[in-house]
Amino acid sequence: MKHKRFLTKKAKDNISGYLFILPTIIGFLTFMIYPMFYSIYLSLMDWDMFKGASGSTFIGFKNYDKVFENEYFQAGIINNFKLTLLAVPLLIVSALLISTLLNQKIYGRGMLRVAYFMPYVTTITAAAVVFSALFHPEMGPVNGFLKAIGIAHPPGWTGSIDWALPTVVLFWVWRNLGYCIILFLAGLQNISKSYYEAASIDGAGAVRKFFSITLPLISPITFFLTITSVIGSFQIFPEVKVMTDGGPGTATMTMVFHIFREAFERYNLGYGSAVAIVFFIIILIITGIQWIGQKKWVNY
């Protein structure tokens, strides 16, 4: 007698699929969703870190009232926007130009690809320490070179109020350049040569091919890198912590650094959580605007 199977093949496939993604779902719920809702809870409390919930009181939205009046929050949000406006265009344009060059048959192309990608796989702390040493205002080799070529008063880099933020921008762009180059190279190598051959027959030059063929066909990758780079630039923290510690003054104070200092150095978890929620909403709005805007220039 033939026994009826308890589960169909489709049901078994579905169960196998859910089992494969189960670790990711557990990790997402444990390390993303739970902390997010717990932060919302903390932001409504005058939280005593050493007594926990039993020693804390519910204060409603009073922590949120303090957020926009705080001078460090104001400095952090202004610096974050400056950093994003400087770093993201510089990163995307540099990565696109270098990847276009590396897509050509040039000598040492493989070695150059590895060299550009090395900073991305190096730990941020180690790379930031080396970068700080290179750009040391007094003893760094960069200023030594500038003095050698006749610049008597080179920039103060991380020790200068005017140059500290641009120095952080340079480091962030240098470290993330390799990742963007790899993705752009993947996109460039997937463009069919027949498009360029047809354009050549029509008499198009290299510049016309770049703007009429290359840029439109890699626009999905450009959009992906832009949206992730904007989010990444707003979340910058270890670079600032290692290179400038938020200074001099508030020159390199960022939102995440402000949250870290309030929550884990001053143990003001309620206020720190309120800033984190406001920061999350700001990034959500910016990402939403980018997502709506991409319909006008991204070709899928």
C-alpha positions as CSV (number, residue, x, y, z in Angstrom):
1,M,0.0,0.0,0.0
2,K,1.4,3.4,-1.0
3,H,1.6,5.9,1.9
4,K,0.6,9.5,1.3
5,R,3.5,11.9,1.8
6,F,3.0,14.2,4.9
7,L,4.6,17.2,3.2
8,T,4.6,18.1,-0.5
9,K,7.9,18.9,-2.3
10,K,6.9,22.6,-2.4
11,A,6.2,22.7,1.3
12,K,9.6,21.1,2.0
13,D,11.3,23.7,-0.3
14,N,9.6,26.5,1.6
15,I,10.6,25.1,5.0
16,S,14.2,24.7,3.8
17,G,14.2,28.3,2.6
18,Y,12.9,29.7,5.9
19,L,15.5,27.6,7.8
20,F,18.3,29.2,5.7
21,I,17.1,32.7,6.4
22,L,16.3,32.0,10.0
23,P,19.7,33.1,11.4
24,T,19.5,36.4,9.5
25,I,16.0,37.0,10.8
26,I,17.0,36.2,14.4
27,G,20.0,38.5,14.1
28,F,17.9,41.3,12.5
29,L,15.3,41.1,15.2
30,T,17.9,40.9,18.0
31,F,20.4,43.5,16.9
32,M,18.2,45.9,14.9
33,I,14.5,45.8,15.8
34,Y,14.7,45.2,19.5
35,P,17.4,47.9,20.1
36,M,15.4,50.4,18.0
37,F,12.2,50.0,20.0
38,Y,14.2,49.9,23.3
39,S,15.8,53.2,22.2
40,I,12.3,54.7,21.7
41,Y,11.4,53.5,25.2
42,L,14.6,55.0,26.7
43,S,14.1,58.3,24.9
44,L,10.9,58.8,27.0
45,M,12.6,58.1,30.3
46,D,14.9,59.9,32.7
47,W,17.1,56.8,32.7
48,D,19.4,56.0,35.6
49,M,22.0,53.7,34.1
50,F,23.1,52.2,37.5
51,K,19.6,51.5,38.8
52,G,17.8,50.5,35.6
53,A,14.1,50.7,35.1
54,S,13.3,50.6,38.8
55,G,15.3,53.8,39.4
56,S,14.1,55.7,36.3
57,T,11.1,57.9,35.7
58,F,8.8,58.5,32.7
59,I,9.2,62.1,31.5
60,G,7.4,61.9,28.1
61,F,8.9,64.1,25.3
62,K,11.1,66.3,27.6
63,N,14.3,64.7,26.2
64,Y,13.2,65.7,22.7
65,D,12.6,69.3,23.8
66,K,16.3,69.5,24.7
67,V,17.6,68.1,21.4
68,F,17.3,71.1,19.1
69,E,18.5,73.5,21.8
70,N,21.7,71.6,22.4
71,E,24.7,73.4,20.9
72,Y,26.5,70.1,20.2
73,F,23.5,68.7,18.4
74,Q,23.4,71.9,16.2
75,A,27.1,71.6,15.5
76,G,26.8,67.9,14.8
77,I,24.0,68.3,12.3
78,I,25.7,71.2,10.4
79,N,29.0,69.3,10.3
80,N,27.2,66.1,9.0
81,F,25.6,68.0,6.2
82,K,29.0,69.7,5.3
83,L,30.7,66.4,5.4
84,T,28.2,64.7,3.2
85,L,28.1,67.5,0.6
86,L,31.9,67.5,0.4
87,A,32.6,63.8,0.7
88,V,29.9,62.0,-1.3
89,P,30.4,63.9,-4.7
90,L,34.2,63.7,-4.3
91,L,34.0,59.9,-3.6
92,I,31.5,59.1,-6.5
93,V,33.3,61.2,-9.1
94,S,36.8,60.0,-8.1
95,A,35.7,56.4,-8.1
96,L,34.0,56.7,-11.5
97,L,37.0,58.3,-13.1
98,I,39.5,55.8,-11.7
99,S,37.4,52.8,-12.5
100,T,37.0,54.1,-16.1
101,L,40.8,54.3,-16.3
102,L,41.3,50.9,-14.7
103,N,38.8,49.4,-17.2
104,Q,41.3,50.2,-20.0
105,K,44.2,47.9,-20.9
106,I,46.9,49.7,-18.9
107,Y,50.1,48.3,-17.4
108,G,49.8,47.2,-13.8
109,R,46.0,47.3,-13.8
110,G,45.6,44.3,-11.4
111,M,48.1,45.7,-9.0
112,L,46.4,49.1,-9.0
113,R,43.0,47.5,-8.3
114,V,44.5,45.8,-5.3
115,A,46.2,49.0,-4.1
116,Y,42.9,51.0,-4.2
117,F,41.0,48.2,-2.4
118,M,43.6,47.7,0.4
119,P,42.4,50.7,2.6
120,Y,38.8,49.3,2.6
121,V,39.9,46.0,4.2
122,T,42.2,47.6,6.7
123,T,40.7,48.3,10.1
124,I,39.5,51.9,10.4
125,T,41.4,52.5,13.6
126,A,44.8,51.4,12.2
127,A,44.2,53.4,9.0
128,A,43.1,56.5,10.9
129,V,46.2,56.4,13.1
130,V,48.5,56.1,10.0
131,F,46.6,58.9,8.3
132,S,46.9,61.2,11.3
133,A,50.6,60.6,11.4
134,L,51.0,61.4,7.7
135,F,49.0,64.7,8.2
136,H,50.5,65.7,11.5
137,P,50.8,69.5,11.4
138,E,54.4,69.6,12.7
139,M,56.0,66.3,12.1
140,G,53.9,64.8,9.2
141,P,55.6,64.0,5.9
142,V,52.8,65.7,4.0
143,N,53.5,69.1,5.5
144,G,57.2,68.3,5.2
145,F,56.8,67.9,1.5
146,L,54.7,71.1,1.2
147,K,57.4,73.0,3.0
148,A,60.0,71.5,0.7
149,I,58.3,72.8,-2.4
150,G,58.1,76.3,-1.0
151,I,54.8,76.5,1.0
152,A,55.9,78.2,4.1
153,H,52.6,77.9,6.0
154,P,51.0,74.5,5.1
155,P,47.5,73.6,6.5
156,G,47.2,72.6,10.2
157,W,45.1,69.6,9.2
158,T,43.5,67.9,12.2
159,G,44.9,70.6,14.5
160,S,43.1,73.4,12.6
161,I,39.5,74.5,13.0
162,D,39.3,75.2,9.3
163,W,41.1,72.1,8.1
164,A,40.0,69.4,10.6
165,L,36.7,68.5,8.8
166,P,38.3,68.5,5.3
167,T,41.0,66.2,6.7
168,V,38.3,63.7,8.0
169,V,36.6,64.0,4.5
170,L,39.9,63.1,2.8
171,F,40.4,60.1,5.0
172,W,36.8,58.9,4.6
173,V,37.0,59.2,0.7
174,W,40.4,57.5,0.6
175,R,39.2,54.6,2.7
176,N,35.9,54.0,0.8
177,L,37.3,54.6,-2.7
178,G,38.3,51.0,-3.4
179,Y,34.8,49.6,-2.6
180,C,33.2,52.1,-5.0
181,I,35.8,51.4,-7.7
182,I,35.1,47.6,-7.5
183,L,31.4,48.1,-8.0
184,F,31.8,50.6,-10.8
185,L,34.3,48.2,-12.6
186,A,31.7,45.4,-12.4
187,G,29.1,47.7,-14.0
188,L,31.5,48.9,-16.7
189,Q,32.5,45.4,-17.6
190,N,28.9,44.4,-18.1
191,I,28.2,47.0,-20.8
192,S,28.1,45.3,-24.1
193,K,30.8,46.5,-26.6
194,S,28.1,46.5,-29.4
195,Y,26.8,49.9,-28.0
196,Y,30.2,51.5,-28.4
197,E,30.8,49.9,-31.8
198,A,27.4,51.3,-33.0
199,A,28.2,54.7,-31.6
200,S,31.6,54.7,-33.4
201,I,29.9,54.0,-36.7
202,D,27.7,57.0,-36.0
203,G,30.8,59.1,-35.4
204,A,30.5,59.6,-31.7
205,G,33.7,60.5,-29.8
206,A,34.9,59.2,-26.4
207,V,33.2,62.0,-24.4
208,R,29.9,61.5,-26.2
209,K,30.1,57.7,-25.6
210,F,30.8,58.3,-21.9
211,F,27.9,60.6,-21.3
212,S,25.4,58.9,-23.7
213,I,26.2,55.2,-23.1
214,T,28.4,54.6,-20.0
215,L,26.7,57.0,-17.5
216,P,23.1,55.9,-18.3
217,L,23.9,52.2,-18.2
218,I,25.8,52.3,-14.8
219,S,23.2,54.7,-13.3
220,P,21.7,51.9,-11.0
221,I,25.2,51.4,-9.5
222,T,25.7,55.1,-9.2
223,F,22.4,55.4,-7.4
224,F,23.2,52.5,-5.0
225,L,26.6,54.0,-4.2
226,T,25.2,57.4,-3.7
227,I,22.4,56.3,-1.3
228,T,24.7,54.1,0.7
229,S,27.5,56.7,0.8
230,V,25.1,59.4,2.1
231,I,24.0,57.1,4.9
232,G,27.6,56.1,5.6
233,S,28.8,59.7,5.7
234,F,26.0,60.5,8.2
235,Q,27.1,57.6,10.4
236,I,30.8,58.5,10.5
237,F,32.2,57.9,14.0
238,P,35.5,55.9,14.4
239,E,37.3,58.3,12.0
240,V,36.3,61.3,14.2
241,K,37.0,59.5,17.5
242,V,40.5,58.4,16.5
243,M,41.6,61.4,14.4
244,T,40.1,64.5,16.2
245,D,37.9,63.4,19.1
246,G,35.3,65.8,17.8
247,G,37.6,68.8,18.0
248,P,39.2,71.2,17.8
249,G,36.2,72.9,19.5
250,T,33.2,71.5,17.7
251,A,34.9,71.5,14.2
252,T,34.4,67.8,13.7
253,M,31.5,67.1,16.0
254,T,29.1,64.7,14.2
255,M,25.7,63.4,15.2
256,V,26.9,59.9,16.0
257,F,29.8,61.2,18.0
258,H,27.4,63.4,20.0
259,I,25.1,60.4,20.7
260,F,28.1,58.3,21.8
261,R,29.4,61.0,24.2
262,E,26.0,61.7,25.7
263,A,25.0,58.0,26.1
264,F,28.3,56.3,27.0
265,E,30.6,58.9,28.4
266,R,28.0,61.1,30.3
267,Y,25.6,58.1,30.9
268,N,22.7,60.3,29.7
269,L,20.9,57.4,28.0
270,G,17.5,59.0,27.8
271,Y,18.7,62.2,26.0
272,G,21.2,60.1,23.8
273,S,18.3,57.9,22.7
274,A,16.2,60.9,21.8
275,V,19.0,62.3,19.6
276,A,19.4,58.8,18.0
277,I,15.7,58.7,17.1
278,V,15.7,62.3,15.7
279,F,18.9,61.3,13.7
280,F,17.1,58.2,12.4
281,I,14.2,60.3,11.2
282,I,16.5,62.8,9.4
283,I,18.3,59.9,7.6
284,L,15.0,58.3,6.7
285,I,13.7,61.6,5.2
286,I,17.0,62.1,3.2
287,T,16.9,58.5,1.9
288,G,13.2,58.9,0.9
289,I,14.0,62.0,-1.1
290,Q,16.9,60.3,-2.9
291,W,14.6,57.3,-3.6
292,I,11.9,59.5,-5.1
293,G,14.5,61.5,-7.1
294,Q,16.1,58.4,-8.6
295,K,13.1,57.9,-10.9
296,K,14.2,60.8,-13.0
297,W,17.8,59.7,-13.7
298,V,18.3,56.0,-13.0
299,N,17.8,53.6,-16.0
300,Y,16.9,50.0,-15.1
